[in-house]
């Protein structure tokens, strides 16, 4: 068994690497940190996007920025100018390289690749014991960023399932300054489906097929839909697939059960990282990592993802409930949200920056009847959940 480590981070994904790199930046004042990650190496397997509002983290490292976008629904297309708040894209390899470089510069912080924790960590009088197939480690603190071993459909109000290709064409066919945020597919009847197009040059773009649905969807049906959509968009133009992306995100999920031990913290997508109504998580993870690292340095205590503001949480969950109950009108709700409300207000709302008055503007932009119909059942469910949590 190795000597006791100050902090072990289980999982070297976005949350784990973000926290480790923040701690590494403290130099010789950083605690001893060990990140245990089961993957053998890092590849360009992810893309994170966010709006340029109030100096977002990694703005300078962004690989591309768009100054306009469109939303399409049933032959209606809405164009938007976002030069004031550009839409930024950070590719996985850029984030990984930045975090790994920072971590490698601090001898107090170590990343172990290709190791998997094979049993639940055990609490003892000195801290925690973590067992992998290769070794046993002792730690004072644990931050667990891994997803639950078993995920059920009912663990979230909705699930965001997506698959994407980065493609390259032989001829120019994209506008690199304009992206497609949502192009809804009204032929899909098992949830809300849309195409998401992020062009980075005249010949290259990341195209994703995304579905918000009650169930977690398998990858293959999404690939079939993606291929059909690209064929339709390309209109016979040949292309090469450079890489693929695939993922499933919880929307309005039941968060990972908090460990009653103050020295063990759950973090990541199932612990409050993802915004329920959109799935955006990157900037929320960066904010948490900064505060959590400072808390560890100052007081040797872990900082959990903050609870959602009441009004924002209420609106997100009610919005998802309405989409869940009325998938046929879901596309028009998103269309109304962007077309009937000031764009800056929508961006601030999606980025967790909206004021109370701006929340009210969001409410005003949406048709009231579906929300009024959903409210009684929604409130009863909330009350029952609160009673069950307190019992």
C-alpha positions in Angstrom: 0.0 0.0 0.0 1.2 3.5 -0.8 1.8 6.2 1.8 -1.3 8.3 2.5 -2.2 10.9 -0.1 -4.0 14.1 0.7 -6.6 13.8 -2.1 -7.5 11.0 -4.5 -9.7 12.0 -7.5 -11.6 9.1 -9.0 -12.1 9.7 -12.7 -9.9 11.9 -14.9 -12.7 13.4 -17.1 -13.6 17.1 -17.3 -14.4 17.5 -13.6 -11.5 15.5 -12.3 -8.9 17.1 -14.5 -10.3 20.6 -13.9 -9.9 20.2 -10.1 -6.5 18.6 -10.4 -5.2 21.4 -12.7 -6.5 24.1 -10.3 -4.7 22.4 -7.4 -1.5 22.0 -9.6 -1.5 25.8 -10.2 -0.8 26.3 -6.5 2.7 25.0 -7.0 4.6 23.8 -3.9 1.5 24.7 -1.8 -0.6 22.1 -3.6 -1.5 19.0 -1.6 -0.5 15.6 -2.7 -3.1 14.5 -5.4 -3.6 11.3 -7.2 -6.0 11.0 -10.2 -7.1 7.5 -11.0 -8.5 7.2 -14.6 -9.4 3.9 -16.4 -8.7 5.1 -19.9 -5.3 4.4 -21.4 -4.9 7.8 -23.1 -6.8 10.9 -24.0 -8.2 11.4 -27.5 -10.2 14.2 -29.2 -13.5 12.6 -28.0 -15.4 15.6 -26.7 -16.4 19.1 -27.6 -17.6 21.6 -25.1 -19.5 24.8 -26.1 -20.5 27.9 -24.2 -21.5 31.5 -24.7 -19.0 34.3 -24.3 -20.6 36.1 -21.4 -18.9 37.5 -18.2 -15.4 36.2 -19.1 -15.9 32.4 -19.3 -13.1 30.1 -18.4 -11.0 28.8 -21.4 -12.2 31.7 -23.6 -8.7 32.3 -24.8 -8.2 28.6 -25.6 -11.4 28.2 -27.6 -10.8 26.6 -31.0 -13.6 28.4 -32.8 -16.2 31.2 -32.3 -19.4 31.9 -34.2 -20.9 35.3 -34.6 -24.4 34.2 -35.8 -26.6 31.2 -35.6 -30.0 29.9 -36.7 -32.9 27.8 -35.4 -35.2 25.9 -37.8 -38.6 24.3 -37.2 -41.0 23.1 -39.8 -39.7 25.3 -42.7 -39.4 28.3 -40.4 -35.8 29.6 -39.9 -34.9 32.2 -37.4 -31.5 34.0 -37.8 -29.7 35.5 -34.8 -26.7 37.8 -34.5 -24.5 36.8 -31.5 -21.4 39.0 -32.1 -21.9 40.5 -28.6 -22.0 37.1 -27.0 -20.2 34.7 -29.4 -20.7 31.0 -29.2 -17.4 29.3 -28.4 -16.2 25.8 -28.9 -13.4 24.1 -27.0 -12.2 20.8 -28.5 -11.4 17.9 -26.2 -7.7 17.6 -27.2 -7.2 21.3 -26.4 -8.7 21.0 -22.9 -6.9 17.7 -22.1 -3.5 19.1 -23.3 -3.9 22.3 -21.2 -4.9 20.3 -18.0 -2.3 17.6 -18.5 0.5 20.2 -19.0 -0.4 22.0 -15.8 -0.6 18.7 -13.9 2.7 17.5 -15.2 4.5 20.6 -14.0 3.6 19.9 -10.4 5.4 16.9 -8.7 2.7 16.9 -6.0 0.0 15.8 -8.5 0.1 12.5 -10.3 -2.2 11.0 -13.0 -2.5 7.3 -13.2 -4.0 6.1 -16.5 -5.3 2.6 -17.2 -6.3 1.9 -13.6 -9.8 1.1 -12.5 -11.2 1.1 -8.9 -12.5 -2.4 -8.4 -14.5 -2.0 -5.1 -16.1 0.8 -3.1 -13.5 2.8 -1.1 -13.3 1.7 2.6 -13.4 4.2 5.4 -10.9 3.8 8.3 -9.7 5.9 11.2 -7.1 7.7 9.0 -9.2 8.3 5.9 -10.0 6.0 2.9 -8.6 3.0 1.2 -9.0 2.7 -2.5 -8.3 -0.6 -4.3 -7.4 -1.0 -8.0 -6.3 -4.1 -9.8 -2.7 -2.9 -9.6 -2.4 -1.4 -6.0 -4.1 -0.1 -2.9 -4.0 3.7 -2.1 -4.7 5.5 1.1 -6.3 9.0 1.1 -7.5 11.7 3.5 -10.0 13.0 1.0 -11.8 11.6 -2.0 -13.5 13.4 -4.9 -15.5 10.9 -6.9 -16.3 12.1 -10.4 -17.3 8.8 -11.9 -20.9 8.2 -13.2 -23.1 5.7 -11.3 -22.4 2.1 -12.2 -26.0 1.6 -13.0 -28.3 4.3 -14.5 -32.0 3.9 -14.8 -34.4 5.8 -17.1 -36.2 7.2 -14.1 -33.0 8.8 -12.8 -33.7 11.9 -14.9 -36.7 13.8 -16.2 -35.2 13.6 -19.7 -32.0 12.3 -21.2 -30.0 14.0 -23.8 -28.5 11.4 -26.2 -26.3 12.4 -29.1 -23.9 11.2 -31.7 -21.8 13.3 -34.0 -19.3 13.3 -36.8 -16.7 15.8 -37.6 -16.7 15.7 -41.4 -14.6 17.2 -44.2 -16.0 17.8 -47.6 -14.2 18.2 -51.0 -16.0 21.4 -51.9 -16.9 24.5 -49.9 -20.4 24.1 -48.3 -20.3 25.7 -44.8 -20.2 29.2 -43.5 -17.6 29.1 -40.7 -19.0 32.2 -38.9 -22.5 30.8 -38.7 -23.7 27.7 -36.8 -27.0 25.8 -36.5 -28.0 25.6 -32.9 -31.2 23.6 -33.5 -32.7 22.2 -36.7 -35.6 20.2 -35.5 -36.5 16.8 -37.0 -40.3 16.5 -37.0 -40.2 12.9 -38.3 -38.8 11.7 -35.0 -41.6 10.6 -32.7 -39.9 9.3 -29.5 -38.8 12.7 -28.1 -37.4 16.0 -29.3 -34.7 15.6 -32.0 -32.6 18.1 -33.8 -29.5 18.6 -35.8 -26.6 20.7 -34.4 -24.0 22.0 -36.9 -20.8 23.6 -35.9 -18.7 24.5 -39.0 -15.1 25.4 -38.4 -14.2 26.1 -42.1 -15.8 26.1 -45.5 -15.1 22.3 -45.7 -15.2 21.1 -42.1 -18.0 20.9 -39.5 -19.1 18.9 -36.5 -22.6 17.7 -37.1 -24.6 16.0 -34.3 -27.9 14.4 -34.0 -29.4 15.1 -30.6 -32.5 13.7 -28.9 -34.2 14.8 -25.6 -36.2 11.8 -24.6 -37.7 9.9 -21.6 -35.3 7.0 -22.2 -31.6 6.6 -22.8 -31.3 5.9 -26.5 -28.9 3.4 -28.1 -26.1 4.6 -30.3 -27.0 2.8 -33.5 -30.4 4.3 -34.1 -28.9 7.8 -33.6 -26.1 7.0 -36.1 -28.8 6.0 -38.6 -30.6 9.3 -38.1 -27.3 11.2 -38.3 -26.3 9.5 -41.6 -29.7 10.3 -43.0 -29.6 13.9 -41.9 -26.1 14.5 -43.3 -27.0 12.9 -46.6 -30.0 15.3 -46.8 -27.8 18.3 -45.8 -25.0 17.4 -48.2 -27.3 16.8 -51.1 -25.0 14.1 -52.6 -21.7 15.9 -51.8 -19.1 13.4 -50.6 -17.4 13.7 -47.3 -14.9 12.0 -45.0 -15.5 11.3 -41.3 -12.6 12.6 -39.3 -13.8 11.5 -35.8 -17.0 10.7 -33.9 -18.6 11.8 -30.6 -21.3 10.0 -28.6 -22.7 10.7 -25.2 -25.7 10.7 -22.9 -26.4 13.5 -20.4 -29.0 13.6 -17.6 -31.5 16.5 -17.7 -33.1 17.2 -14.4 -31.5 14.1 -12.8 -31.7 12.7 -9.4 -28.3 13.6 -8.1 -25.8 11.1 -6.8 -26.5 10.4 -3.2 -24.3 12.6 -1.1 -21.9 10.7 1.1 -22.5 11.5 4.7 -18.8 11.6 5.3 -17.4 15.2 4.8 -14.2 13.7 3.4 -15.9 12.0 0.4 -17.5 14.2 -2.3 -19.4 13.2 -5.4 -18.8 15.6 -8.4 -19.5 15.7 -12.1 -22.5 15.2 -14.3 -24.6 13.3 -11.8 -23.8 15.7 -8.9 -25.0 19.0 -10.3 -22.6 19.8 -13.1 -25.1 19.7 -15.9 -27.6 22.5 -16.3 -31.0 20.6 -16.3 -32.7 22.4 -19.1 -29.7 22.4 -21.6 -27.1 19.9 -20.5 -24.4 22.6 -20.5 -21.8 21.7 -17.9 -18.4 22.9 -18.8 -18.5 26.4 -17.3 -20.3 25.1 -14.2 -17.5 22.6 -13.7 -14.8 25.3 -14.0 -16.5 27.5 -11.4 -16.8 24.5 -9.0 -13.2 23.4 -9.6 -11.9 26.9 -8.7 -13.8 27.2 -5.5 -13.2 23.6 -4.4 -9.5 23.8 -5.0 -9.3 27.0 -2.9 -11.3 25.3 -0.2 -8.9 22.4 -0.1 -5.9 24.8 0.1 -7.4 27.1 2.8 -9.3 24.7 5.1 -8.6 21.1 3.8 -12.4 20.7 3.1 -14.3 19.7 0.0 -16.7 22.0 -1.7 -19.8 20.4 -3.4 -21.5 21.8 -6.4 -23.8 24.6 -5.2 -27.5 24.0 -5.2 -29.5 25.6 -8.0 -31.1 28.9 -7.3 -34.7 28.2 -6.4 -36.3 30.1 -9.3 -33.9 28.7 -11.9 -34.3 25.2 -10.6 -38.1 25.5 -10.6 -38.2 26.8 -14.1 -35.8 24.2 -15.5 -37.7 21.3 -14.0 -41.1 22.6 -15.0 -39.8 23.2 -18.5 -38.5 19.7 -18.8 -41.7 18.3 -17.4 -43.7 20.1 -20.1 -41.4 18.8 -22.8 -41.7 15.3 -21.3 -45.5 15.5 -21.3 -45.9 17.3 -24.6 -43.1 16.2 -27.0 -45.2 17.3 -30.0 -44.9 21.0 -29.0 -41.3 20.8 -27.6 -39.7 22.3 -30.7 -42.1 25.2 -30.8 -41.3 26.0 -27.2 -37.6 26.3 -28.0 -38.5 28.3 -31.1 -40.6 30.7 -28.9 -37.9 31.0 -26.3 -35.4 32.3 -28.8 -37.7 34.3 -31.1 -40.0 35.9 -28.5 -37.4 36.9 -26.0 -34.4 39.2 -26.1 -31.4 37.1 -27.2 -29.1 38.5 -24.4 -31.7 37.5 -21.8 -31.8 33.9 -23.2 -28.0 33.7 -23.2 -27.8 34.9 -19.6 -30.5 32.4 -18.6 -28.7 29.5 -20.3 -25.4 30.5 -18.7 -26.8 30.8 -15.1 -26.4 34.6 -15.2 -30.0 35.8 -15.4 -31.6 38.1 -12.9 -35.0 37.6 -11.4 -36.5 40.1 -13.9 -34.8 38.2 -16.8 -36.3 35.0 -15.5 -39.7 36.6 -15.7 -39.0 37.7 -19.3 -38.2 34.0 -20.1 -41.5 33.0 -18.6 -43.4 35.7 -20.6 -41.9 34.5 -23.9 -43.5 31.0 -23.5 -47.1 30.0 -24.0 -48.7 29.7 -20.6 -51.3 26.9 -21.1 -49.0 23.8 -21.2 -47.2 25.1 -18.1 -50.5 25.7 -16.2 -51.7 22.2 -17.1 -48.5 20.7 -15.9 -48.2 22.7 -12.7 -50.5 20.7 -10.3 -49.0 17.3 -11.0 -45.5 18.9 -11.0 -46.0 20.5 -7.5 -47.4 17.3 -6.0 -44.4 15.4 -7.3 -42.1 18.0 -5.8 -43.8 17.9 -2.4 -43.7 14.1 -2.3 -40.0 14.1 -3.2 -39.3 16.6 -0.5 -41.2 14.5 2.1 -39.4 11.3 1.0 -36.0 13.1 1.3 -36.7 14.3 4.8 -38.1 11.0 6.1 
